[in-house]
Amino acid sequence: MPSTNLNQLLLTAVALSTRLLLLWQGSNEWLGKRIEISTPVNQWMRVREGTALSTSGSSPYAGDVFHEVPLILYLFEGLHSLGEWAVGIFFVVVDLLVAVCLAQIATSHRSRQISRQQSSSGEYGKGVEAILVKEDNSLPLFVALVYLLNPYSIVTCAGFSTITLTNLSVTAALSTKLRGHEVLSSLCLCVAAYLSLYPAVLIFPFMIMSYRDGCVFGAGKQLCLMVCWSAVLLGGSAWVMGSWDFMQAVYGVMLSVPDQTPNLGLFWYFFTETFEHFRIFFLCVFQMNAFIYVIPLTIRFSDHPVFLTYILLSVTTLFKSYPCLSDLTVPLALLPLWTHTFRYLRYTLVVVVMFLASSLLCPVLWYLWIHAGSANANFFFAMTLTYSLAQIFLVADVIYSFLVHQYDLKHGLPRLYQLGKPVKLKLY
């Protein structure tokens, strides 16, 4: 056990030193321009231009450059006055706080899993001991390390992408929710939705958790708190800025997707090619994908709100209008919470290879397309499709493994055998 703790501490030190080394080397100028890391709505260069416009007395929302909320504007206006090093340290601290929140989520959720398992043990079938949730004191630190050592989170931190603040808000909301802090969790979730809009779908699993903790009044309280905090954040922003212009510049851009700068998402290529008179129709269809799955998923996984939170985070990461690598870091870090279902995964190798291929070839094909001129947009878009398909395979496989695990818990192990082979379950 001491050697394990030492190894984990060493890995944590490696994660932090890597971030500090990239910061010291000044890599943010190069990484901040990478389209895999930064998008039109979270790029550090645009934040810097927005703060410069604000400092000079001009409205940062008058043009088509700055698409961040006023909270980000004033936060980095103060940090930027201290120097670039202060901004870098700030992003490193934010990453550390995200890891701490993830560790707290792992601790709280594992204790809830154990308690639920003990109370439901009479409903389980025979021979299920091998697939039960086990006590694991190293899980919180392991979850934190999955985030800190993830290359996606490292390059995002070094590139000063403001999406890390959304990750912090989401993880803080779930962490405080699992520990019973209703008001604080509502505030954190509202901040996440205020920063990036799409985390607003998490209100459904949060209301389910409130309902289970305090019946229907708990769910109503959660909804009221969300409405109140949203009114405070939006109204306060309008009061500080003196207008509501930021609404169109921030949320209007996320929903209408006027900037077709290439990214890891599915929007830019399609809306570059589509006819203008079809744009509104297909825009509604594309945006609907990020929200329409909330209803069936909530109905199916209402008994497992934390798992539902993970699935909704993964779905919004896939279908949001301006995704980047950092969007995937929190869902990947939450995966170890369900290691007891991993024996049922079917496409692990496929998913790993697709993520590796897309991560390595995206920069190569971007260079061939933009700089060398020996490729075209189709090559780069093929890799973004591979990246999206990897997410689809991962989410579908995790859902499958979770449902089969629940089936085996109820009906027992081993399953029935036919002709000497175990019967395979098919989910329709």
C-alpha positions in Angstrom: 0.0 0.0 0.0 2.8 2.6 0.8 4.4 1.9 -2.6 1.0 2.4 -4.3 0.5 5.7 -2.6 4.1 6.7 -3.6 3.5 5.8 -7.2 0.3 7.8 -7.3 2.0 10.8 -5.7 4.8 10.6 -8.3 2.2 10.4 -11.1 0.5 13.5 -9.7 3.9 15.3 -9.6 4.5 14.3 -13.2 1.1 15.7 -14.3 1.8 19.0 -12.6 5.4 19.3 -13.7 4.3 18.7 -17.3 1.8 21.5 -17.2 4.3 23.9 -15.6 7.0 22.9 -18.1 4.7 23.7 -21.0 3.8 27.0 -19.3 7.5 27.8 -18.8 8.2 27.0 -22.5 5.5 29.5 -23.6 3.7 26.8 -25.5 0.3 28.5 -25.0 0.9 30.7 -28.1 1.1 27.6 -30.3 -1.3 25.3 -28.5 -3.9 28.1 -28.1 -4.2 28.3 -31.9 -4.8 24.5 -32.4 -8.3 23.9 -33.6 -8.5 20.7 -31.6 -8.0 22.6 -28.4 -9.5 26.0 -29.0 -12.8 27.0 -30.8 -14.3 30.4 -31.6 -16.2 30.3 -28.3 -13.3 29.4 -25.9 -10.0 30.5 -27.6 -7.6 32.4 -25.4 -6.5 34.8 -28.2 -10.2 35.9 -28.6 -10.4 36.4 -24.8 -7.3 38.6 -24.9 -8.8 40.7 -27.7 -12.1 41.0 -25.8 -10.3 42.2 -22.7 -8.3 44.7 -24.7 -11.5 46.1 -26.3 -13.1 46.4 -22.8 -10.1 48.1 -21.4 -10.1 50.6 -24.2 -13.7 51.5 -23.6 -15.2 49.6 -26.6 -17.8 47.0 -26.3 -16.3 43.5 -26.8 -19.6 42.2 -28.2 -19.9 44.8 -30.9 -17.9 42.7 -33.4 -17.6 39.0 -34.2 -14.5 38.3 -32.1 -15.5 37.8 -28.4 -18.0 35.1 -27.5 -17.5 34.6 -23.8 -19.8 35.7 -21.0 -19.1 38.9 -19.0 -17.9 36.8 -16.0 -15.0 35.5 -18.1 -14.3 39.0 -19.5 -13.8 40.6 -16.1 -12.0 37.6 -14.6 -9.3 37.5 -17.2 -9.1 41.3 -17.5 -7.9 41.2 -13.9 -5.6 38.3 -14.4 -4.1 39.6 -17.6 -3.1 42.8 -15.8 -0.8 40.6 -13.6 0.9 39.0 -16.5 0.8 35.9 -18.7 2.4 33.8 -16.0 -0.6 34.6 -13.7 -3.0 33.3 -16.3 -1.0 30.1 -16.7 -0.9 29.5 -13.0 -4.6 30.1 -12.8 -5.3 27.4 -15.4 -3.0 24.9 -13.6 -4.9 25.6 -10.4 -8.3 25.2 -12.2 -7.1 21.8 -13.5 -6.1 20.8 -9.9 -9.5 21.8 -8.6 -11.2 19.7 -11.3 -9.1 16.7 -10.2 -10.1 17.3 -6.5 -13.8 17.5 -7.4 -13.5 14.3 -9.4 -11.9 12.6 -6.4 -14.7 13.8 -4.2 -17.3 12.5 -6.7 -15.6 9.1 -6.7 -15.6 8.9 -2.9 -19.3 10.0 -2.6 -20.6 7.8 -5.4 -18.7 4.7 -4.3 -20.1 5.0 -0.8 -23.6 5.4 -2.3 -23.0 2.4 -4.5 -22.0 0.2 -1.5 -25.0 1.4 0.5 -27.4 0.7 -2.3 -25.9 -2.7 -2.9 -26.2 -3.7 0.7 -29.9 -2.6 0.9 -30.7 -4.4 -2.4 -28.8 -7.6 -1.8 -32.0 -9.6 -1.3 -33.0 -8.8 -4.9 -29.9 -10.2 -6.5 -29.5 -13.6 -8.2 -27.1 -16.4 -7.3 -23.4 -16.2 -7.9 -23.1 -12.5 -8.4 -20.3 -11.9 -6.0 -17.8 -11.4 -8.9 -19.7 -8.5 -10.3 -20.5 -6.6 -7.1 -19.1 -3.2 -6.3 -16.0 -3.5 -4.0 -14.5 -1.1 -1.6 -11.6 0.7 -3.2 -9.7 3.4 -1.2 -7.5 4.1 -4.2 -10.4 4.9 -6.6 -10.6 8.7 -5.8 -7.0 9.3 -6.5 -7.1 7.0 -9.6 -10.0 9.1 -11.0 -8.1 12.3 -10.4 -5.0 10.9 -12.1 -7.1 9.8 -15.1 -7.9 13.4 -15.6 -4.5 14.9 -14.7 -2.6 12.5 -16.9 -4.9 12.7 -19.8 -3.0 14.3 -22.7 -6.2 16.1 -23.7 -6.4 17.9 -20.4 -2.7 18.7 -20.4 -2.7 20.4 -23.8 -6.0 22.2 -23.0 -4.5 23.6 -19.8 -1.3 24.7 -21.7 -3.4 26.2 -24.4 -5.5 28.4 -22.0 -8.8 27.1 -23.3 -11.6 28.6 -21.1 -13.6 25.3 -21.4 -11.7 24.2 -18.3 -13.8 26.6 -16.3 -16.9 24.8 -17.5 -15.3 21.5 -16.5 -14.7 22.9 -13.0 -18.2 24.1 -12.7 -19.7 20.8 -13.8 -17.5 18.7 -11.5 -18.0 21.0 -8.6 -21.8 20.9 -9.1 -21.8 17.1 -9.1 -19.4 16.9 -6.2 -21.4 19.2 -4.0 -24.7 17.6 -5.0 -23.5 14.2 -3.9 -22.5 15.6 -0.6 -25.9 17.2 0.0 -25.1 20.9 -0.6 -28.2 21.9 -2.6 -27.7 25.7 -2.9 -24.0 25.4 -3.8 -24.5 22.6 -6.4 -27.3 24.6 -8.0 -25.0 27.7 -8.3 -22.2 25.6 -9.8 -24.5 24.0 -12.3 -26.0 27.4 -13.3 -22.4 28.7 -13.7 -21.6 25.8 -16.0 -24.8 26.5 -18.1 -24.0 30.2 -18.0 -20.5 29.5 -19.4 -21.4 26.9 -22.1 -25.2 26.5 -22.3 -25.2 22.7 -22.9 -24.6 21.6 -19.3 -28.1 22.9 -18.6 -29.4 19.4 -19.5 -27.8 18.1 -16.2 -30.8 19.7 -14.4 -32.6 16.4 -15.0 -30.3 14.0 -13.1 -29.9 16.7 -10.4 -33.6 17.0 -10.0 -33.8 13.2 -9.7 -31.2 13.2 -7.0 -33.1 15.9 -5.2 -36.3 14.0 -5.5 -34.7 10.9 -4.0 -33.3 12.9 -1.1 -36.3 15.0 -0.4 -39.3 13.7 -2.4 -41.1 16.0 -4.8 -40.3 19.1 -2.8 -36.6 18.4 -3.2 -37.0 18.4 -7.0 -39.0 21.6 -7.0 -36.5 23.2 -4.7 -33.7 22.3 -7.2 -35.6 23.8 -10.1 -36.4 27.0 -8.2 -32.8 27.4 -7.2 -31.7 26.9 -10.8 -34.1 29.6 -12.0 -33.0 32.0 -9.3 -29.3 31.6 -9.9 -29.8 31.9 -13.6 -31.7 35.1 -13.2 -28.9 36.5 -10.9 -26.1 35.5 -13.3 -27.9 36.8 -16.5 -29.4 39.9 -14.8 -26.1 40.7 -13.1 -24.2 40.4 -16.4 -26.7 42.7 -18.2 -26.4 45.2 -15.4 -22.6 45.2 -15.5 -22.4 45.4 -19.3 -25.3 47.9 -19.5 -27.0 45.9 -22.2 -28.1 42.4 -23.2 -25.8 42.3 -26.2 -23.9 39.4 -24.7 -26.8 37.1 -25.1 -26.6 37.1 -28.9 -22.8 37.2 -28.9 -22.6 34.1 -26.6 -25.6 31.9 -26.7 -26.8 33.1 -30.1 -23.5 32.1 -31.6 -23.6 28.7 -29.9 -27.1 28.0 -31.3 -26.9 29.6 -34.7 -23.2 28.5 -35.5 -22.3 31.4 -37.8 -18.6 30.8 -37.5 -17.6 27.8 -39.7 -14.0 27.5 -38.4 -13.0 23.8 -38.6 -13.1 22.0 -35.3 -13.7 18.4 -34.0 -17.4 18.7 -34.3 -20.0 17.8 -36.9 -21.4 21.2 -37.7 -18.7 23.1 -39.6 -18.3 20.8 -42.6 -22.0 20.2 -43.1 -23.0 23.9 -42.9 -20.2 24.9 -45.2 -21.7 22.6 -47.9 -25.4 23.0 -47.3 -27.6 25.4 -49.2 -28.5 28.6 -47.4 -32.3 28.1 -47.6 -31.9 24.7 -45.9 -29.7 26.1 -43.1 -32.4 26.8 -40.5 -34.0 23.4 -40.9 -30.7 21.4 -40.5 -29.5 23.7 -37.8 -32.6 22.8 -35.7 -32.1 19.1 -36.5 -28.4 19.2 -35.4 -29.0 21.2 -32.3 -31.9 19.0 -31.3 -29.5 16.0 -31.0 -27.8 17.6 -28.0 -31.1 17.8 -26.1 -33.7 15.3 -27.5 -32.0 12.3 -26.0 -32.3 13.7 -22.5 -36.0 12.5 -22.2 -35.5 8.8 -23.1 -32.2 8.5 -21.2 -33.7 10.1 -18.1 -36.6 7.7 -18.2 -34.4 4.7 -18.6 -31.7 5.6 -16.0 -33.8 7.5 -13.5 -32.6 5.0 -10.8 -29.0 5.8 -11.6 -28.7 9.7 -11.7 -24.8 9.7 -11.6 -24.6 7.3 -14.5 -27.2 9.5 -16.3 -25.0 12.5 -15.7 -22.1 10.8 -17.3 -24.2 9.8 -20.3 -25.6 13.3 -20.8 -22.1 14.8 -20.5 -20.9 12.4 -23.2 -23.9 13.1 -25.5 -23.5 16.9 -25.3 -19.8 16.6 -25.9 -20.6 14.7 -29.1 -23.4 17.0 -30.4 -22.4 20.5 -29.2 -21.8 23.1 -31.9 -18.1 23.9 -31.0 -16.5 20.9 -29.3 -12.9 20.5 -28.4 -10.6 17.9 -26.7 -11.3 19.2 -23.2 -15.0 18.4 -23.4 -14.1 14.7 -23.3 -11.8 14.8 -20.3 -14.4 14.8 -17.6 -16.5 11.9 -19.1 -13.3 9.9 -19.5 -12.3 10.6 -15.9 -15.7 9.4 -14.6 -15.5 6.1 -16.4 -13.6 4.3 -13.6 -16.7 4.7 -11.4 -18.1 1.7 -13.3 -15.1 -0.6 -13.5 -17.3 -3.4 -12.2 -19.1 -3.4 -15.6 -16.0 -3.3 -17.8 -16.0 -7.1 -18.2 -19.0 -6.6 -20.5 -17.4 -4.1 -22.8 -17.2 -5.2 -26.5 -15.4 -2.5 -28.4 -12.5 -1.4 -26.2 -9.8 -2.0 -28.8 -11.8 -0.3 -31.5 -12.4 2.7 -29.4 -8.8 3.0 -28.3 -7.5 2.7 -31.8 -10.0 5.2 -33.2 -9.1 7.8 -30.5 -5.4 7.3 -31.1 -5.8 7.5 -34.9 -7.9 10.7 -34.8 -5.6 12.3 -32.2 -2.5 11.6 -34.2 -3.8 12.2 -37.7 -5.9 15.3 -37.1 -2.8 17.6 -36.8 -1.1 15.8 -39.7 -4.1 16.2 -42.1 -4.6 19.8 -41.0 -1.1 20.6 -41.9 -1.4 18.9 -45.3 -4.7 20.7 -46.0 -3.9 24.3 -44.7 -0.1 24.6 -44.9 1.2 22.1 -47.5 -1.9 22.3 -49.8 -1.6 18.7 -50.7 -5.0 17.6 -49.1 -8.4 19.1 -48.8 -11.1 19.5 -46.1 -12.4 15.9 -46.7 -9.2 14.4 -45.3 -9.4 16.4 -42.0 -13.2 15.9 -41.7 -12.7 12.1 -42.0 -10.6 12.3 -38.9 -13.1 14.4 -37.0 -15.7 11.8 -38.0 -13.4 9.1 -36.6 -13.2 11.0 -33.4 -17.0 11.4 -33.2 -17.5 7.7 -34.0 -15.1 6.7 -31.2 -17.3 8.7 -28.8 -20.4 7.0 -30.1 -18.9 3.5 -29.8 -17.7 4.3 -26.3 -21.0 5.7 -25.0 -23.0 2.8 -26.6 -20.7 0.2 -25.2 -20.7 1.7 -21.7 -24.6 1.8 -21.8 -24.6 -1.8 -23.0 -22.2 -3.0 -20.3 -24.2 -1.2 -17.6 -27.5 -2.7 -18.7 -26.1 -6.3 -19.0 -24.5 -5.9 -15.6 -27.9 -4.9 -14.1 -29.5 -7.9 -15.8 -26.9 -10.3 -14.4 -27.3 -8.8 -10.9 -31.0 -9.6 -11.1 -30.9 -13.0 -12.7 -27.6 -14.3 -11.3 -24.5 -15.9 -12.7 -23.6 -17.9 -14.7 -26.1 -17.4 -17.4 -27.9 -20.3 -19.2 -25.8 -22.3 -21.5 -26.7 -23.6 -25.0 -24.5 -26.1 -26.8 -21.8 -25.4 -24.2 -21.6 -21.7 -24.8 -23.1 -18.9 -22.7 -26.2 -17.2 -24.1 -25.5 -13.7 -25.4 -27.9 -10.9 -24.4 -29.2 -8.7 -27.2 -30.6 -5.3 -26.3 -33.2 -3.9 -28.5 
